[in-house]
Amino acid sequence: MDGIAGLPVVDHHCHLSPTHEGVRAVERFRAAGGTHLFLATQNYEPGVPTDLDAYRRQFETTEQLARQARERTGVVVYVVVAPYPIDLLGAAERLGLPAALELHERALDLAGRWVRDGRAVALGEVGWPHFPVPAEVEAATQRAFRHALEVARDAGCPAVVHSPDLDDAGWQGLGELADRMGLPRRRLVKHYARARREPRAEASIVPSYLAKRELVSEVLADPGPWFLETDFLDDARRPGAVLDLTTVPRRASAIARRGSEDAARLVVPFVRSIEQVYGFAPQLGGG
């Protein structure tokens, strides 16, 4: 597997569907020069899960998609699992809020076991809704998020955060919460970051930047850790939503064409940040 300028080319956050493109999207990613993906789970069945077996099936589907992608394309795929934060709202309508919260926390515990068993590398997405909710639901989502941080702490893995866009106070507050929960700040990754944070301004919480051309250019010289992602949805109902899975390798190729100095900076999102946050190095040729 060849990378860009001898480096792996890593999309830090995407989704695949067994009923839409699935592995075909990974084939396109590979053809564009991509080598590694972090594959986040999602709901594959109608509605939201209302029992733990539904989450178990969901995680297993994600694992199967990752295995198929590795076998058919040679791309290295890391699995990221957790109950989606918004699931709590839908489950509460069916089960009531206390039972929905209990299910959510049990699903987080299941995700933690997957990490400890080596079947996943992180918890994600965890967090809270990106839209207003009633006060009692907000309190339940924040309790679930704190439990997620406890699970990540105990499993020794990162937590990939879904939330609204954060201002300076929001980034700082997230760091302080990680401190209270005993999770190292660099184990907390803000997925879908849409604006550059000045180095260290994010209180050591790690941004995973949406790989839009202008934003990639803005952050390229930053020391890190930071990541690039597409949040590719693979959803037939929302064609073109977020970014296509070929975006990160296309951005990397364009940067490499600008010269060796710019290309060398890609070591930050594609190697060093993974080492710093996840504790392993992505290797070319089977990593």
C-alpha positions, 0 to 999 in steps of 0.5 A, a space after each residue: 500500500 503506497 501513501 502520499 509522500 511515503 505516509 499513510 493517508 487517514 480519514 479519521 471519521 466516516 460511516 459505511 452502510 451495508 445497504 448502500 455503497 459500503 465497501 465500494 466507497 472504500 474501493 474509491 477511497 483506495 483508488 484516490 490514494 487513501 490507506 487507513 480509515 476510522 470507521 464509526 458505527 451507526 444505526 443500520 436497522 429502522 428506528 433506534 435500538 431499544 435493547 442491548 441486542 440491537 446494539 450488539 448487532 449494530 457493532 457486529 455489522 460495523 465490524 463486518 464492514 471493516 473486515 470486508 473492506 480490509 479483505 477487498 481493498 487492503 485499506 486498514 480500518 479501525 472500528 469505533 463504537 458507541 450508542 449514538 447520543 441522539 438515540 437516547 431521545 428516540 429510545 425515551 419516546 419508546 421506553 421512557 427516559 429512565 429506561 432509555 438512559 439505563 440502556 444507553 449506559 449499558 450500550 456504552 459499557 458494551 462498547 468499552 468491552 469491545 475496546 478491551 477485547 481489541 475489537 474497537 479502538 475508541 468510543 464514538 460517537 459520544 456526546 450530546 445533541 446538536 440541537 435544543 432539547 428539554 431540560 430533563 433530556 439535556 440532563 440525561 444526555 449529560 449524565 450519559 456523556 459523563 458515563 462515556 468518559 468513565 468508560 473510555 478512561 477505564 478502557 484506556 481509549 479515546 472518546 470521539 465527541 459529537 456535539 454542537 460547534 464549540 466556542 472557547 468556553 465550550 472547548 475549555 469546559 470539555 477539557 475541565 470535564 475530562 479532568 474531573 472524569 480522570 480522562 486525559 484531555 488528549 484522549 478526547 477528540 472533537 469530531 466534525 470541527 469546522 473552524 481552526 482552533 489556535 494551537 493550545 486554545 482548545 485546552 488540549 482537546 483534539 480537533 478532528 477537522 472536516 477536510 474542507 480545502 480552506 480549512 486544511 490549508 489553515 491548519 496544515 502548519 499547526 503542531 497537532 495533535 489534530 486529524 482530518 475527516 470526511 464524516 462520510 455518511 453513505 446514506 442514499 437518503 442524503 446524497 452528497 451530505 458532508 464530504 465524499 470518502 475520496 476527499 482526504 486523499 485528494 486533499 493530501 495529493 494536492 498538498 503533496 504537489 505543492 512541494 516536499 515541505 508541505 507534504 511533510 506536514 501531513 505526518 501530523 494528522 496521519 501519523 503523530 496525532 494517531 500515536 499521541 491520541 491512540 497510542 499506536 502508529 499506522 503503518 503502510 502495508 498492513 498497519 
